[in-house]
Amino acid sequence: MKNLKKEINTEEIENLIPHRKPFLLIDKLIEIVPMISATGVMNIKKMIFFLMVISQVNQ
């Protein structure tokens, strides 16, 4: 199968799936093999506050 070279950003991802921030845990897709796999990137610095709040709730 052929890989798609185009990167997909957050806005395009939101057009494909129903998830939204803070539950959209993908910032961009960098490699896509249709119907097989995809490699995504998540910027952890953007999620620090959300992760801190979740860890406080779970204590």
Backbone as CSV, one residue per row, in Angstrom:
resi,resn,N_x,N_y,N_z,CA_x,CA_y,CA_z,C_x,C_y,C_z
1,MET,0.824,-1.187,0.000,0.000,0.000,0.000,0.865,1.247,0.000
2,LYS,0.387,2.253,-0.627,1.122,3.504,-0.742,0.851,4.394,0.473
3,ASN,1.914,4.974,1.024,1.776,5.928,2.120,1.351,7.279,1.562
4,LEU,0.517,7.990,2.313,0.189,9.361,1.959,1.252,10.257,2.579
5,LYS,1.834,11.144,1.823,2.919,11.996,2.316,2.404,13.227,3.052
6,LYS,1.173,13.620,2.793,0.625,14.837,3.365,0.429,14.700,4.870
7,GLU,0.858,15.707,5.635,0.559,15.754,7.061,-0.858,16.281,7.235
8,ILE,-1.530,15.799,8.246,-2.891,16.246,8.538,-2.860,16.969,9.875
9,ASN,-3.325,18.226,9.894,-3.280,19.020,11.119,-4.545,18.823,11.958
10,THR,-4.592,19.487,13.106,-5.692,19.322,14.055,-7.048,19.644,13.431
11,GLU,-7.127,20.717,12.684,-8.399,21.110,12.063,-8.910,20.017,11.122
12,GLU,-8.025,19.458,10.330,-8.416,18.389,9.408,-8.803,17.117,10.167
13,ILE,-8.105,16.835,11.268,-8.444,15.668,12.090,-9.844,15.828,12.666
14,GLU,-10.172,17.041,13.147,-11.502,17.292,13.707,-12.601,17.120,12.660
15,ASN,-12.281,17.288,11.394,-13.260,17.044,10.334,-13.473,15.553,10.086
16,LEU,-12.525,14.730,10.536,-12.606,13.284,10.302,-13.216,12.502,11.462
17,ILE,-12.986,12.966,12.699,-13.471,12.227,13.871,-14.242,13.167,14.793
18,PRO,-15.117,12.637,15.659,-15.957,13.487,16.502,-15.262,14.053,17.739
19,HIS,-14.077,13.613,18.079,-13.403,14.040,19.303,-12.950,15.495,19.210
20,ARG,-13.036,16.203,20.341,-12.597,17.591,20.433,-11.719,17.742,21.663
21,LYS,-10.979,18.835,21.721,-10.121,19.105,22.871,-10.982,19.226,24.122
22,PRO,-10.586,18.742,25.259,-9.285,18.185,25.588,-9.175,16.685,25.313
23,PHE,-10.178,16.098,24.708,-10.158,14.654,24.475,-9.596,14.272,23.106
24,LEU,-9.285,15.254,22.299,-8.607,15.002,21.028,-7.122,14.907,21.336
25,LEU,-6.603,13.718,21.395,-5.230,13.503,21.849,-4.248,13.366,20.686
26,ILE,-4.548,14.046,19.588,-3.682,14.040,18.406,-3.556,15.482,17.930
27,ASP,-2.331,15.952,17.724,-2.129,17.291,17.166,-1.946,17.261,15.658
28,LYS,-1.321,16.204,15.153,-1.201,16.047,13.703,-0.866,14.598,13.385
29,LEU,-1.209,14.197,12.183,-0.826,12.884,11.670,0.320,13.108,10.701
30,ILE,1.382,12.314,10.841,2.557,12.545,9.999,2.792,11.447,8.976
31,GLU,2.181,10.285,9.168,2.323,9.200,8.189,1.039,8.380,8.203
32,ILE,0.465,8.162,7.037,-0.792,7.422,6.928,-0.642,6.334,5.884
33,VAL,-0.998,5.130,6.273,-1.101,4.009,5.336,-2.589,3.657,5.343
34,PRO,-3.331,4.023,4.295,-4.784,3.852,4.299,-5.228,2.444,4.696
35,MET,-6.180,2.406,5.623,-6.802,1.175,6.116,-5.822,0.267,6.864
36,ILE,-4.597,0.728,7.133,-3.601,-0.084,7.837,-3.143,0.601,9.125
37,SER,-2.566,1.797,9.009,-2.009,2.456,10.190,-1.853,3.955,9.961
38,ALA,-1.582,4.643,11.068,-1.265,6.067,11.013,-0.334,6.382,12.176
39,THR,0.555,7.337,11.962,1.459,7.790,13.015,1.071,9.211,13.371
40,GLY,0.763,9.432,14.646,0.330,10.741,15.097,1.306,11.369,16.067
41,VAL,1.160,12.676,16.247,1.989,13.444,17.170,1.066,14.197,18.110
42,MET,1.409,14.178,19.409,0.665,14.932,20.411,1.645,15.826,21.149
43,ASN,1.347,17.114,21.240,2.191,18.066,21.951,1.859,17.983,23.435
44,ILE,2.749,17.397,24.220,2.510,17.192,25.646,2.398,18.510,26.401
45,LYS,3.167,19.522,26.036,3.123,20.797,26.751,1.721,21.390,26.761
46,LYS,0.976,21.225,25.682,-0.396,21.732,25.626,-1.306,20.990,26.596
47,MET,-0.967,19.747,26.920,-1.835,18.896,27.729,-1.484,18.906,29.218
48,ILE,-0.440,19.596,29.636,0.025,19.523,31.020,-1.082,19.891,32.005
49,PHE,-1.774,21.010,31.795,-2.828,21.421,32.727,-3.920,20.361,32.813
50,PHE,-4.371,19.872,31.673,-5.407,18.843,31.647,-4.952,17.600,32.395
51,LEU,-3.727,17.155,32.173,-3.216,15.962,32.834,-3.072,16.178,34.333
52,MET,-2.690,17.385,34.753,-2.579,17.688,36.181,-3.947,17.633,36.842
53,VAL,-4.966,18.173,36.197,-6.325,18.149,36.747,-6.819,16.718,36.865
54,ILE,-6.623,15.918,35.844,-7.057,14.521,35.877,-6.356,13.770,37.002
55,SER,-5.069,13.998,37.196,-4.349,13.285,38.257,-4.852,13.705,39.632
56,GLN,-5.267,14.959,39.805,-5.818,15.415,41.082,-7.168,14.763,41.357
57,VAL,-7.989,14.611,40.351,-9.314,13.999,40.496,-9.186,12.531,40.883
58,ASN,-8.183,11.857,40.368,-8.018,10.424,40.611,-7.358,10.094,41.941
59,GLN,-6.998,11.090,42.743,-6.347,10.807,44.035,-7.352,10.520,45.112
